[in-house]
């Protein structure tokens, strides 16, 4: 008679590394561990990712850190990260700060556990909302929102003021996803202060980050006031989205993402998203759909202001490709290949989602050297993966968009550039974000010269995502150059086939 085996259930709740890595002792950790507290000397609770980068450079491509009795494994070496990208052996792990967002986002696309059915249901229902046809329909609204930004910047320029780059990029990207996806206008550019939705969103992200920096048993006492504020922030986010959905149910829409959530059944099963899950998906898209893109644009504008020769080359490409057109068409955005390289290089150095977690589907050995039990997980530090000198060269810390020249992309191993995560759970809206960001960079380069403050030094704020802190730029208005005056070398005729910097053509 055949023997049957029953798989042991995975431990519930947080799973420390000591539960899943049988040879954990072989993985290096920082020196000077403190009993009970762990690796806390010399760290800043506001910058845990940047602290981990520092340790990673010291300790190598796989290392561990301990905080308040919990052990974590970090991976950043290109070979190990590529191994963890193997979907047959590894899957997304919802842990650390992501799990802390579940009180507000629940089983939304970003925060759902792999076993929760609403993830696949929502993915299948919403994926057509990011097709080429859907993206082309979003393009005019993206242009309209970008017009609000340039009107605002024109007023700041006329008044002789510098512009608040992170603040204005946040307004831009919030309005873009709200209007294209949900037919809602937050009126961000008519406000002197951030919209309350943005304040509540930043509050929940910051609170989720802070939860990782205090012992779990002490959190209710140490974060009592912050917990009350977080509950109020969640209530505000929920009520805002409930009002938005209620208005749509009564008035109808034009086939955007919200209509798909409310009206579309799964093509195979006929299932529909529940009212509660619709709320969670809307919050997920509003938060994730603007927070990461605003950071990417902000970092790209920072580097363009610091590298006028790169900005000139990108601007020449815009002039050549868009010519005298008053506004660019949808297809003209994809032809800004050097501008896209600028964006990719900014995402390489500062991926606004700076890490992603992966867990073993079954017992396995990572990189042929580190045994892992089923359910064991590690955090892939995207920021260090993107700076691995074995992949990106000795000058990996420098800003060079030509790293994403098609020949350079083809020469690199896969899974070395992961700003949107990996596998089946990678960001569903990545093409939306890339089109929006490339369009906006093109429009701003066409209209302005960007002048950096010589005294500014890049400081990065962490709230699960990354954002440059205090970045302001001075603007100078420029006349649109006729297409014939553009520098020919800025247009890469040889790269006529659009390529994904991770995989290949037309991905």
C-alpha positions in Angstrom: 0.0 0.0 0.0 1.4 3.4 -1.0 2.6 5.6 1.8 0.9 9.0 2.1 2.7 12.0 3.6 1.1 15.1 5.1 2.9 18.4 4.7 3.5 20.1 8.0 1.7 23.5 8.2 3.9 26.6 8.1 4.3 28.5 11.3 1.6 31.2 11.6 2.5 34.9 11.9 6.1 36.2 11.6 8.6 33.5 10.7 12.1 34.3 11.9 15.2 33.1 10.0 16.1 30.6 12.7 12.9 28.7 11.8 13.8 28.3 8.2 17.5 28.4 7.7 19.1 25.2 9.2 22.7 26.5 8.7 21.9 30.1 9.7 25.2 30.3 11.7 27.1 30.3 8.4 25.5 33.5 7.3 27.5 36.6 8.5 26.0 39.2 10.7 27.2 42.6 11.9 29.7 42.7 14.8 28.9 43.9 18.3 25.5 42.3 18.8 23.7 43.4 21.9 21.9 40.7 24.0 18.1 40.8 23.5 18.3 43.9 21.3 20.4 42.5 18.5 22.2 44.5 15.8 21.2 47.9 16.9 24.4 49.8 17.5 25.1 52.5 14.9 21.7 52.2 13.2 19.0 54.7 12.6 15.4 53.5 12.9 14.3 56.0 10.3 16.7 54.5 7.6 16.6 50.7 8.0 17.1 50.1 4.2 20.1 52.4 4.0 21.6 50.8 7.1 21.1 47.4 5.5 22.9 48.6 2.4 25.9 49.6 4.6 25.9 46.2 6.2 25.6 44.4 2.9 28.6 46.1 1.5 30.6 45.0 4.6 29.2 41.5 4.9 28.8 40.3 1.4 26.0 39.1 -0.9 24.0 37.3 1.8 23.9 38.4 5.5 21.6 38.5 8.4 20.5 41.1 11.0 18.8 40.6 14.3 16.4 43.0 16.0 14.5 42.4 19.3 15.0 38.7 19.0 13.9 38.3 15.4 16.5 37.3 12.8 16.2 38.4 9.1 18.2 37.2 6.1 19.1 39.6 3.3 20.3 38.8 -0.2 21.7 41.2 -2.8 24.3 39.2 -4.8 23.2 38.9 -8.4 23.6 35.1 -8.6 21.6 34.5 -5.4 18.9 37.0 -6.4 18.5 35.3 -9.8 18.1 32.0 -8.0 15.3 33.5 -5.8 13.6 34.7 -9.0 13.0 31.1 -10.0 9.2 30.9 -9.8 9.2 27.1 -9.6 11.1 27.2 -6.3 10.2 30.6 -4.8 7.2 32.8 -4.4 6.4 36.3 -3.0 6.6 36.5 0.7 4.4 39.1 2.5 6.4 40.2 5.4 8.0 43.1 7.3 6.3 46.4 6.4 4.1 44.9 3.7 2.2 42.8 6.2 1.9 45.9 8.4 -0.2 47.5 5.6 -2.8 44.7 5.7 -5.1 46.6 8.1 -5.7 49.1 5.3 -5.0 47.1 2.1 -6.1 43.6 3.3 -6.0 41.1 0.4 -5.3 43.7 -2.2 -2.9 42.9 -5.1 0.2 44.1 -3.2 -0.5 42.8 0.3 -2.4 39.5 -0.4 -0.9 36.2 0.8 -0.3 33.7 -2.0 -3.0 31.4 -0.7 -5.7 34.1 -0.8 -7.9 33.6 -3.9 -8.7 37.3 -4.4 -5.2 38.0 -5.6 -5.5 35.9 -8.7 -9.2 36.9 -9.2 -8.3 40.7 -9.1 -5.2 40.2 -11.3 -7.1 38.4 -14.0 -10.0 40.9 -13.9 -7.7 44.0 -13.9 -4.9 42.9 -16.3 -6.8 44.1 -19.4 -6.9 47.5 -17.8 -3.1 47.8 -18.5 -3.2 46.5 -22.1 -1.9 48.7 -25.0 -5.5 49.8 -25.9 -6.2 50.8 -22.3 -2.9 52.6 -22.0 -3.6 54.6 -25.2 -7.0 55.6 -23.7 -5.2 56.9 -20.5 -2.7 59.0 -22.5 -4.9 62.2 -23.0 -5.7 62.3 -19.2 -2.0 61.9 -18.4 -1.3 64.9 -20.7 -4.1 66.9 -19.0 -2.7 66.3 -15.5 0.8 67.1 -16.7 -0.6 70.4 -18.0 -1.7 71.2 -14.4 1.9 70.6 -13.3 3.5 72.8 -15.9 0.9 75.6 -15.3 1.9 75.4 -11.6 5.7 75.4 -12.4 5.2 78.3 -14.8 3.6 80.3 -11.9 6.5 79.4 -9.6 9.0 80.4 -12.3 7.3 83.7 -12.9 7.4 84.4 -9.1 11.1 83.6 -9.0 10.5 80.6 -6.7 12.2 77.2 -6.8 9.9 74.2 -7.1 9.2 71.4 -4.5 10.0 68.4 -6.7 8.8 65.5 -4.4 5.7 67.4 -3.4 4.7 68.3 -7.0 5.5 64.9 -8.3 3.3 63.4 -5.6 0.4 65.7 -6.7 1.0 64.8 -10.3 1.0 61.0 -9.8 -1.9 61.0 -7.4 -4.1 63.0 -9.8 -3.0 60.8 -12.7 -3.9 57.4 -11.2 -7.1 58.9 -9.5 -8.4 60.4 -12.8 -7.4 57.7 -15.2 -8.3 54.8 -13.0 -11.2 56.0 -10.9 -12.5 59.2 -12.5 -11.8 61.2 -9.4 -10.2 64.7 -9.1 -8.4 65.4 -5.8 -7.7 69.0 -6.9 -4.1 68.6 -5.7 -2.7 71.6 -7.7 -5.3 73.9 -6.3 -4.1 73.2 -2.8 -1.3 74.9 -0.9 -0.9 71.8 1.3 -1.0 68.1 0.5 -4.5 66.6 0.1 -5.6 64.9 3.3 -5.6 61.6 1.4 -1.8 62.0 0.8 -1.3 62.9 4.4 -3.2 59.8 5.6 -1.4 57.6 3.0 2.1 58.9 4.2 0.9 58.3 7.8 0.0 54.6 7.2 3.3 54.0 5.3 5.4 55.6 8.0 3.5 53.7 10.7 4.1 50.4 8.9 7.8 51.2 8.8 7.9 52.2 12.5 6.3 48.9 13.5 9.4 47.1 12.3 11.6 49.1 14.6 10.1 48.3 18.0 9.6 45.0 19.8 6.1 43.6 19.0 5.0 43.1 22.7 5.9 46.8 23.4 4.4 48.3 20.3 1.0 49.1 21.9 2.8 51.0 24.6 5.6 52.7 22.7 3.4 53.6 19.7 0.1 54.4 21.5 -0.3 57.8 20.0 1.0 56.7 16.6 -1.5 53.8 16.6 -4.4 56.2 17.2 -3.3 58.4 14.4 -2.9 55.4 12.1 -6.4 54.2 12.9 -7.7 57.7 12.0 -5.6 57.6 8.8 -7.1 54.2 7.8 -10.6 55.4 8.6 -10.1 58.5 6.3 -8.7 56.4 3.5 -11.6 54.0 3.7 -14.2 56.7 3.8 -12.7 58.5 0.9 -12.7 55.4 -1.2 -16.2 54.4 -0.1 -17.5 57.8 -1.2 -15.7 57.4 -4.6 -17.2 53.9 -5.1 -20.7 55.1 -4.0 -20.6 57.9 -6.5 -19.6 55.6 -9.3 -22.3 53.1 -8.6 -24.9 55.8 -8.9 -23.5 57.7 -11.9 -21.6 55.0 -13.9 -18.3 55.4 -15.7 -16.4 55.0 -18.9 -14.7 51.6 -18.6 -11.8 52.6 -16.3 -10.2 50.4 -13.6 -13.0 51.1 -11.1 -15.6 50.0 -13.7 -13.7 46.8 -14.2 -13.6 46.2 -10.4 -17.3 46.8 -10.1 -18.7 45.2 -13.3 -16.3 42.6 -14.7 -16.6 38.9 -13.9 -13.7 36.6 -14.2 -13.6 35.2 -17.8 -13.4 31.6 -16.6 -15.2 31.3 -13.3 -17.7 34.2 -13.4 -16.6 35.4 -10.0 -16.7 39.1 -9.1 -14.7 41.1 -6.6 -16.6 41.7 -3.3 -17.4 45.2 -2.2 -14.7 45.0 0.6 -12.1 43.8 -1.9 -13.0 46.6 -4.3 -12.2 49.1 -1.6 -8.9 47.3 -0.8 -7.9 47.3 -4.5 -8.7 51.0 -5.0 -6.6 51.9 -1.9 -3.8 49.7 -3.2 -3.8 51.4 -6.6 -4.1 54.9 -5.3 -1.3 54.4 -2.8 1.1 52.1 -4.8 0.1 53.7 -8.1 1.4 57.1 -7.2 3.9 56.8 -4.4 6.5 54.8 -6.3 6.2 56.8 -9.5 6.5 60.1 -7.8 9.7 58.9 -6.2 11.1 57.7 -9.5 10.4 61.0 -11.2 11.9 62.9 -8.3 15.2 61.0 -8.4 15.4 61.3 -12.2 14.9 65.1 -12.0 17.6 65.3 -9.3 20.1 63.5 -11.6 19.1 65.5 -14.7 19.8 68.7 -12.8 23.2 67.4 -11.6 24.2 66.2 -15.1 23.5 69.0 -17.6 25.2 67.0 -20.4 22.8 64.1 -19.9 19.8 66.5 -19.7 21.0 68.2 -23.0 21.1 64.8 -24.7 17.7 63.8 -23.4 16.3 67.2 -24.4 17.7 66.9 -27.9 16.0 63.5 -28.3 12.6 65.0 -27.2 13.0 67.8 -29.8 13.9 65.3 -32.5 11.2 62.8 -31.8 8.3 65.1 -30.9 9.3 67.9 -33.3 6.8 70.8 -33.5 3.8 68.7 -32.2 2.0 70.7 -29.6 1.5 67.6 -27.5 3.1 64.1 -28.1 1.0 61.2 -29.3 0.9 57.9 -27.4 3.4 56.2 -29.7 5.8 59.2 -29.6 6.4 58.6 -25.9 7.8 55.1 -26.5 10.3 56.5 -29.0 12.0 58.5 -26.2 14.5 55.8 -25.7 17.3 57.8 -24.1 14.8 59.5 -21.8 13.6 56.0 -20.8 17.2 55.1 -20.0 17.5 58.1 -17.7 14.4 56.8 -15.9 15.8 53.3 -15.7 19.1 54.5 -14.4 17.4 56.5 -11.7 15.4 53.4 -10.8 18.6 51.4 -10.7 20.3 53.7 -8.1 17.2 54.4 -6.1 14.4 51.8 -6.8 11.5 53.4 -5.0 10.4 50.0 -3.8 13.9 49.2 -2.4 13.4 45.5 -1.6 11.1 42.5 -2.1 10.7 39.3 -0.1 10.7 35.8 -1.5 9.9 32.5 0.3 10.8 28.9 -0.6 7.9 26.8 -2.0 9.6 23.6 -0.8 12.8 22.7 0.9 15.6 23.9 -1.3 19.2 25.1 -1.3 19.9 28.7 -2.3 22.8 29.2 -4.7 23.8 25.6 -4.1 25.1 26.5 -0.7 22.4 27.7 1.8 19.7 25.2 2.8 16.2 26.6 3.2 13.1 24.9 4.6 9.7 25.4 3.0 8.4 28.8 4.0 11.8 30.2 4.8 12.2 33.7 3.3 14.7 36.4 2.6 14.6 40.0 1.7 16.2 40.8 -1.7 17.8 44.3 -1.4 17.1 45.7 -4.8 19.2 48.8 -4.1 22.3 46.7 -3.6 21.5 44.2 -6.3 21.4 47.2 -8.7 24.8 48.3 -7.5 26.5 44.9 -7.6 29.9 45.8 -9.2 30.1 42.3 -10.7 27.1 43.2 -12.8 27.3 47.0 -13.2 31.1 47.6 -13.0 33.4 49.4 -10.7 31.5 52.7 -11.3 28.2 51.2 -10.2 27.5 54.1 -7.9 27.7 56.6 -10.8 24.8 57.8 -12.9 25.1 56.6 -16.5 21.9 56.1 -18.6 24.0 54.3 -21.2 24.0 51.2 -18.9 20.6 50.7 -20.6 21.8 50.9 -24.1 20.3 47.8 -25.9 23.8 46.3 -26.3 24.5 46.7 -22.6 21.1 45.2 -21.7 21.7 42.2 -23.9 25.1 41.6 -22.3 23.8 41.4 -18.7 22.4 38.4 -17.1 18.6 38.3 -16.5 17.2 39.2 -13.1 19.7 41.9 -12.3 17.3 44.9 -12.7 14.2 44.5 -10.6 12.6 47.9 -9.7 9.1 46.4 -10.0 9.6 43.1 -8.1 9.7 39.7 -9.8 7.5 36.9 -11.1 3.8 36.5 -11.1 3.4 39.1 -8.2 5.5 41.8 -9.9 3.8 45.2 -10.2 0.7 44.9 -12.5 0.9 48.7 -13.3 4.6 48.9 -14.3 3.8 49.8 -17.9 1.4 52.5 -16.7 4.1 54.0 -14.4 6.8 53.9 -17.1 4.6 55.5 -19.7 3.5 58.2 -17.3 7.1 58.9 -16.1 8.6 59.0 -19.5 5.9 61.3 -20.8 6.4 63.7 -17.9 10.2 63.8 -18.1 9.9 64.5 -21.8 7.4 67.4 -21.2 9.5 68.9 -18.5 12.8 68.7 -20.5 11.1 70.2 -23.5 9.8 73.2 -21.4 12.5 73.9 -18.8 16.2 74.0 -18.0 16.6 72.4 -14.6 19.0 74.1 -12.2 20.2 72.4 -9.1 20.9 74.0 -5.8 24.7 73.7 -5.4 24.4 73.3 -1.7 21.9 70.5 -1.8 23.1 67.0 -0.8 20.8 64.1 -1.6 19.1 62.8 1.5 16.6 59.9 1.2 13.4 59.5 3.3 12.2 56.0 3.9 8.5 55.2 4.4 8.6 51.7 2.9 9.1 53.5 -0.4 12.0 55.9 -1.0 11.8 59.7 -1.8 14.5 62.4 -2.0 14.0 64.8 1.0 14.0 68.5 0.6 14.7 68.5 -3.2 14.0 71.8 -4.8 15.0 72.9 -8.3 15.2 76.3 -10.0 13.7 76.5 -13.5 14.5 78.5 -16.6 12.0 78.5 -19.4 13.2 77.5 -22.8 11.8 77.8 -26.3 10.9 74.5 -28.0 13.7 73.7 -30.5 12.6 72.9 -34.0 13.0 69.2 -34.8 15.8 69.8 -37.3 18.1 71.3 -34.7 18.2 68.2 -32.5 21.4 66.4 -32.1 21.3 63.3 -34.3 23.2 61.2 -31.8 20.4 61.5 -29.3 18.1 59.3 -31.4 19.2 55.7 -31.4 18.1 54.5 -34.8 19.8 51.2 -34.2 17.5 50.4 -31.3 14.2 50.5 -33.2 13.0 47.5 -31.4 11.7 48.4 -27.9 13.4 46.3 -25.3 12.8 45.5 -21.7 15.9 46.0 -19.7 15.3 42.7 -17.8 14.1 40.3 -20.6 14.1 41.4 -24.2 12.3 42.9 -27.2 8.6 43.8 -26.8 8.4 42.5 -23.2 
